[in-house]
Amino acid sequence: MDMDFRILEQLTQIFGPSGSEEQVAEFISAQIRPYCDEVTNDTLGNLIAVRHGTGKKIMVAAHMDEIGLMITHIDKEGFLRFTPLGGVRTSNLVGQRVKFNRGRMGTIGVEKIAKPSDFKLDKLFIDIGAVSQNEAEQIVRLGETAVFVGDFVEVGSRIMAKALDDRIGCFVVIEALKRSKSTNELVFAFTAQEELGTRGAKTAAYALEPDLAIAVDVTATGDTPKAHSMSVKLGSGVGIKVFDRSLITPPQIKRWMAAVAAERNIPFQWEVLEYGGTDSGAIHLSRGGVPSGVISIPTRYVHSPAEMVDSRDVQAAVDLLVSLLEHPLE
């Protein structure tokens, strides 16, 4: 079965910063409903899909939210000040276009600064084309959020877009859900507010009480010029996480994931990430603890409007997830 990247394109272009994931959830729900026994939304905004079975209860998590900006102040000339939602890099912002939920576009500008060390977040502003505070307030309200503009583009085997973190994970889960013939009890959590501290995963795991959990998320790479030393490369296979700042993967989980990948001839690479975390960081600490692992999709330029993945790694991620669901850890 070929992957339908048109679904991924639509996913990346939906407005869905942390705390405003409703449109993403609605889209995913329409895609998966025919393949599930139950589809519900919980209090925190997670989308929970259940497929009943007789074996272990396996939780699969991928987060719906993307990084964004929240408006904190509108000045008398109509320029907007903002605070980041998630890990926004100040160095990436100047000249970037942003879009609000109701469709208004803007661009990020910077005040005149005397020296490079003065370049900080509080020197930046969003210009939405308004000429006064009153006009701006008719268009955008305090507390509204904006996301980056980043079109979906295929370049050979590579794909570029905004919000691949973590719509690519959502896409992998959707594809695996459609293909899986697992007889286990499967619960798929498309989570909210991961970028603000894995909040949705924390409550979902507590409510679902899984026997085993797998998060699907992006990871950084070390394959660009003078990149931070890291062995993960685009196009070299799906990542199996060893470590990040939220999780040390249990040895039995790593052995299981690698053994299944090797048996099915699925290309994989070990991932050691020296920073960041995923939903598994929250899930594995739920209640008395949940054995948890992470399927990672190698991604260049994470948390930018032009994140990049390789379609071969995406295929490997789908194949591995399907295989793990059908051959769970004993």
N, C-alpha and C positions, 0 to 999 in steps of 0.2 A: 504494500500500500504506500503510495507516494504521499509525502507531506504536502499539505495545502498551505503554502506560505502566504496566500491571500488572507488567511485567518490571522497569521502573525502580523501582517501589515496593518490590518484593522485594529488589532490589539494595541500596537505601539502608538497609534494615532489617537486613541481615546484619551480624554481628559481624566486623570486619576491620581492626583497627588495624595499624600498621606492624609487620611481623614475624609477624603472625597472620592472613595472608590466605587460609588454606586453604579456609574455607567459601565465600568469594567466588569463588575459583578453581573450586571444585567446581560451584557454581551456573552460572557462565559456561560451563564446559565442557559442561554438559548442554544449554545453549542453542545452542551453535555447532557441536557435533560433526557434525550432519547436513550442514553446509555446508562442511566442511573435509576435506582429505586426511589431515592429521596433527594430533593434539592431544597435547601433552606438557607436563610440568612440569620445570623445570630445577632446578639445585642451590640457587639463591637463592630459589625459590618463585614465579618468574614462570610464567605460563601462556602457552605458545607454540602458536599455531595456524597451520598452513601450508595454502595453496591453491596448487597447482603451476600454473605457466604458462610461457610461452616468452619473455617480455619481461624488462624490468627487475625486479630484486628490490626491492620496496617494503616497508619496515617501517612499520607503524602501531602506535603505543604509547598506552596509557591505563593509569593506575595504579589498582590495586585497593584500596590501603590508605587508611584515614581517620586523622585525628588522634585521639589518645587520651591516657590517663593510665596511668602505671605505678606500682604500689605500692612504696614504699621503706621504710616503717616502720609497725608496728602498736603503738600505745601500750597501757598497762595498762588503760585504759578502753574499748579496742576501736575507737578512732578510727584512720583510715588516713591516713598522709601519702603524698604522691605527687610524681612528676616528670612533666613533659609529654613526650608522644611527638609531635613535630611542632610546628607554630606555634600553640600554644594561647595565647590572650589571657587574662591573669589577670582583666581587668575583666569578662569574660563568664562567669566561673565560679560566683560565689556564687548558691546556690539552684538550680543546674542538677542534674538527675537524671542519674545514670550507670548503666551496666549492665555486668556482668561476663559472661564467656563462658558460665559455667554458670548464668546467669540471675539472679543476685542483683542487686538494685537498691540504689542509695544516693543520697544527696544531698550536695552540697558546702556546707560551712559555713565560717565564718571566726571566728577568735579575736576577743575584744574588743581594739580598737586605740585608741590615744590620739589619733592624728591621721591624716588621710588619707594622708600620706606613708608611714605604716607599713604600708599595705595592699600586701602583697607575697605571692608564691606560698607562702613558708614559713609564712604565717599561716593557710593554708587546710587543710582536712581533709575526708575523706569519712566520712559517717555511714551505716553499713549496718544500723543497728538492733541491733548487738551491745552487750552490757553489760559485756564483759570482753575482755581480750586473748586468752584461751583460746578464747572463743566465736568471736571474729572470725577467729582462725587456723584454725578448723574450716571457715570459709566461704570465705575469701580467703587466698591465699598471697603472700608477698613475691615481687615480680617479676611478678605477674599484672597484666593490663591491663584497663582499662575504657574504654568509649566513651560518648559522649553519647546521651541519649534524645531523639529528634526525629522525630515521626511524619510520614509522607508525607501532604501535604494539597494538593489542587488548588483554586486560587482564581482563577476565570476562566481566563485563558490562562497564569497563573503557577502554579508548583509550588514548594512548600516542603518541606524535609526535612533531616535530618542527612546527612552523607556524600555530598552531591551532588558535592563535591570528593573523588574524581573518579569516582564511580559514574555520573554523567551522561556522562562521557567513555567509560566502558566501555559504556554503553547505546548511545551514538552508533556506536561501533565494531561492536557486535553487530548493530545495524540495518543498517549499511552492508555488513557481511560477508554478511548474508542477501540483500541486494539486488544486490550488485556482479556484473557480468558481465565484469569485467576479465580479459584474457588474460595479464596479467603475473604474475610470481611474487610472491605476496602472503604476507607473514609478519606475523601479528598478535601483538603482545606485550602481554599484560595484566600489568603490572609490579608488583613488590613494593617496599616501602620507599622510595617516592618522597618521602614527607614527611620522611624522615631524610637526604635528600641524593641522590636519584635513583639509588639503589644498584642496583636491579634492572635499570633501563634500561642502566646502564653495562655490566653483564656480558652482557645479552641482545644488545646491539648488537655487542659484540666477537665473540660466538659466531656471530651471524647474518650479519655482513658485508653489510649492505644497500647498494644503489646510491643509495637515496633514502629519506628517513624523514619521517613526519608524526606529531607528537604531538597528542593530543586532550585538552584539559584546560580547566579553568575560568579565568576572569579576573575581576578586579574591575570595578566600574562607578563612574561619577561622577555618577549621576543621583538621588542621595538628598539631603535637605536639608543644605546646607553640607558636602557631600562634598569630598574632595580632588579638585582639578581633573583630570578625565580625560574623554575624549570618548566612551567606551563607554557605551551605554545598553541597558537591558533592552528587548527587543522590536524592536530596530533592525537585527537581523541577526547572523549569525555573525561572530566576530572573526577577522581574519587578523593574526597577530602580526608586528609590526615589530621590537620590542625588549623584552627583560626583562633581569634581572641575570645570566642564564645564556646568553643567545643574542642575537646580532644577526642577524636573518634575512637571508640572501644576497639581493641584488636580483633575481636571476633566479627565485628561489623565490617572492618576493612578486609579481612580475609574472605568473608562471604561475598562482598561486592566484587572483589578482584577475581575470585574463583568463578563466579557466574559470568563475568566479562570474558575471562580467558576461555571458558567452555564454549561460549557462543561466538568466539572470535570478534568480540567488540573491542575496538581500539580504545585504550584508556591511558591516563597518566595520573600519577600521584600528585596531589595538590597540598602544598604547605603554604598557607597564607599568613603572613606575619601581622595582619591587622584585620579589623572588621569581623563580621559574624553573619549568621543566617538564622532563619527560624528554628533550626535544630538546636541552637544555643538555648532558646527558651523551652523548647519541647522536652529536651532530655532532662531538664530539672523539674518537670511537672510531677506533682504528687510525690510518689516514692521513687521516681526516676523512670525514664523511658529509653531503652537502647535506640540510639539514633545515628544516622549517617547522612551524608550530603552527596548528591549528584551535582557536579559543578560544570557549567558551560563556560569555557574559556572566552573572555571578552576583553577586547582592547578599549581603552578610553572610557572606562566605567565612570558613571556620574557626569557624563558630558552629553551634549545634544547629538553626538555622532558615535555612539557605541558601536562596536563591530564584533560580529561572531562569524564562524564558519559553518556552513550548512552541514558539512560532514560531521562536525562535532555535535550538532543538534540531532542528527540522525542517530549517532552513537548514544546520545543521552536518552532518546526515546526507546531505542532497542534495549538498553540496560535497564531502564525503569520497568518496561514490560516484563523482562526476564526476572527481575528481582521480585516483582509482585507474584509471579507464578512459581517461584522457588524461594520461599521465605526462609530466613534463618531458623534452624532447628533449636 
